């Protein structure tokens, strides 16, 4: 990674700390603090997506697309460091799904998010209506491997049930109405259709 790119990554990485301190500084004005906490990051994410586009595919870590993804990831960091912040809004029906939509994600109606569900890259989810996520499901639309970022939406079809503690990685898809196994590991671009897991074949050397 080039030195100027590395410096920019470090600056972007400071956002979670700045965000946290700004929220704390407004403790005497709790309503303003809550708005700053929950609304500012997704609104900034939408602005970034509008200005720079939505990276999709595989990119080197010193690319422009990687920096765009890194900005989006850092905006979400506070909610991953303190997962109870998301659990709190999941207590109110429909609010969490609406919040994910604010990030730019596609989420249908009446989606159930069990406790412990983790959503990385909230702008890269495509969830149908009446989907049920079991306990501890992890949705991870990006993979960084060998200095390459791969990012693609995770899709779950209408009426599907995702088994507890499953892992859904970049580009993976669960078909409509499927009832997946618990602890299902979906590698990048794999599909769960017809009750079976289909993996993308490895490219020939």
N, C-alpha and C positions, 0 to 999 in steps of 0.2 A: 504494500500500500504506500502511495506517495506521501511525502511529509505534509503537504498542504491538505491532502484528503484526510490524513490521520488527525490533524489539528481540528478540522471541521467536525469529524466524528466525536472528538472529545468535547467540543463546545456543545454539540447537540445532546451529548450524554449528560450535560449539566441541567437540562430542563427538569427532570423529576425533582431534584433538590430545590430548584428555584420555585417550582410549582408548590411543593410542600411548604416551604417557608412563607410564600404568599398567602396560602390558606390559613396557616397558623397566625399570621399577622392580623387576620380579620376575625379573631375569636370573639371580639366584642360585637360583631355584626354577623351572627350565625347564618342568616339567610343569604347574605352576599357571599360568605365563605362557601356555603353549599353550592351556590351557582358557579363559583369559580372552580370548585373541586370537580363537579360532575359535568358542567356544560362547556367550559373553556376548552378542554382537550379535544372532545369530538368536533367542536366547531373549527378548531385549528386544523384538525385532520381533514375535514371537508375542504377547507381552504387550500391545503397542500395538494390534495388530489385534483382540485380544479386548476391550480397553477402549474403543476408538474405532471399530471396524469397518474394513472394507476399502473405501476410496474407489474407485468405478468410474464413469467418465463424464468430463464436462468441468466444471471449476470455476474461478472467478477466483482469482488468486494471493493474495488476502487472505482466503480462505475457511478454515474449519476443516478441510475435506478436504485443502486444499493443505498445511497444517501437519502433518497426519498423514502425508502422503506425504513431506514434507521430513524428518520424523523418521526414517522408514524409509530414505530415501536416505542420510542422514548416517551411519546405522549401518553402511552398506555401503561408505562412502567409503574406508576404509583399504585395502580389497581392490582398489579401482579405482586408487588411488594407487600401490600396490605389487602389481601383477598376479602377480608370482612367488609370492605367498602362496597364490593359488588354484592355480597350476600345480603347486605342490608336492603338494597333496592330490589332484590329478588323476592323479598318478603311481601312486596306490594304487587298484586297480579298485573301483568301486562307492561309494567314499567321497564323491566330489564330488556325485553324485546324492543320496546320503543327506543331505549337508549342505544342499543346496538344499531338500529336503523339510523340514528343520528350520526354514528361513526361512518356511515356509508354502507353498512352491511344490509343484506336482504334477509328479512326474517318474517315469516308468515304469522298468521293469527293462532292464538291459543297454543303456543309452544311452552312446554314445561321444562324448566331448568332445575334439575335436582341439586342439592347442596354439593359443593365441591367442584362443580363444573368450571373448567378453566378455558377461556376463549382468548387466544392470542390473535393478533392481527384482525381486529374486529371489523375492519373494512373489507375483509375477504371471506365472509361467510355467506352462504346461500341456503337458507333453511326454509322448507315448505311449511304448510299449515299443519297444526296438530301433531307436531313432532315431540317425542318424549326423550329427554336425555337422562340417562341413569346417573347414579352417584359417581362423582369423580371423573367424569368424561373430560378428556383434554382435546381441544380443537387447535391444531397447530398448522396454519396454512403456509408456513415457511420452513425451509431447511437450509442450513449453511454447512457446506461440506467442501473441503479442499479449495478454500478461497473462492467458492462459488455460492451465490444465493439463488435458491429456487423458490419462487413464490407463485401460488395459484389458489383459487378459491376452493374451500371445502364445501361440498354440496350434500345436503340430506333431503330426500324427497318427502313429499306430503304423507303424513300418517306413519312415518317410520319410527321405530323405537331403537335407541342406541344403548347397548348394554353397558352396565356400570364399569368404570375404570378403563374404558376403551380409549385408544389413541387414534385420532384422525389427522393425517399429515397432508402436506401440500397436494392439492389436486385430487384428493380422494373423494369418493362418492358413495353414498348409500342410497339405493333406489327407493321409490315410493312404496310404502306399506311394508317394508322389510323390518324384521325383528332380529337385530344382530346379537351375537353372543356377547357375554360379559368379557372384559379384558381383550376385546378384539384389537389387534394392531394393524392399522391400515397404513401401509407405506405409501410414499408419494405416487399419485396417479393410479392407485388401486381402486377397485370397485367391489361393492357388496351387493350382488343382485341374484335373485332366485335362491336365496339362502346360502350362497357360496361366495367366497372371497376370491376375486380375480385380480391377480397382480400384473402390472405392465411388464412384458418380457424385457430382459436385460439386452441392451444393444450389443450386436456382435462386435468382437474386437478385430 
